[in-house]
Amino acid sequence: MTGLTNPPTPKSPLIDERFWRNFLPMPAGNRFQLGDRAPDFTLIEAGTRQPYRLSQHWGERPVVLEFTRIFTERHYCPFCFPHLVAMNDAYAKFAAAGAQVILITSTTLAQSQTIKTDLNLQPPLLCDPFCEVFRQYGAGQALGAPLSAQFVLDKYGRLRYWHHFSFLDYNAEPLQLLYTLSTLPSD
């Protein structure tokens, strides 16, 4: 050991203020009707550290919003981790369908940067550490983190499909989301 190696990065604690804010179960709530304009938001993208605004895609292409349940950069929901990997693996299929996939996590910017690097995530990964956008979209919460949800928006930002986490059906599979994209009106 020469002393020139970098010290290991400390791991984030699982139990922190965000954990307690999201501890009590709150079921997902359907706040929208199909065809409603999705609420716009701006969050920081982990890879670029730049603001990323949802409405930048309106009038251009459909969007798949993927709200994912991650506790820290080392603690993933056992139902959501494989789904996150599947969405990343299917990213080229979504791009070929003309859609932009946007991943949203409740982790901090530093945690999200580690997640993006460790998982080699291709889609933008947006940070919502105060869970404001999760709440705006009615994702719900339980046991330390907001719940997962998926939304498909047409190119005008209108809601065309949504799926909220349940223990019977955790996440909308990439094939379901791709099918929904294929059925969007072409107007």
Secondary structure, DSSP 8 states (H G I E B T S, - for coil): --S-S--------SSSHHHHHT-S-B-------TT-B----EEEETTT-SEEEGGGGTTT--EEEEE--EEETTEE-TTHHHHHHHHHHTHHHHHHTT-EEEEEESS-HHHHHHHHHHTT--S-EEE-TT-HHHHHTT--EETTEE--EEEEE-TTSBEEEEEE--SSS-S--HHHHHHHHHTS---
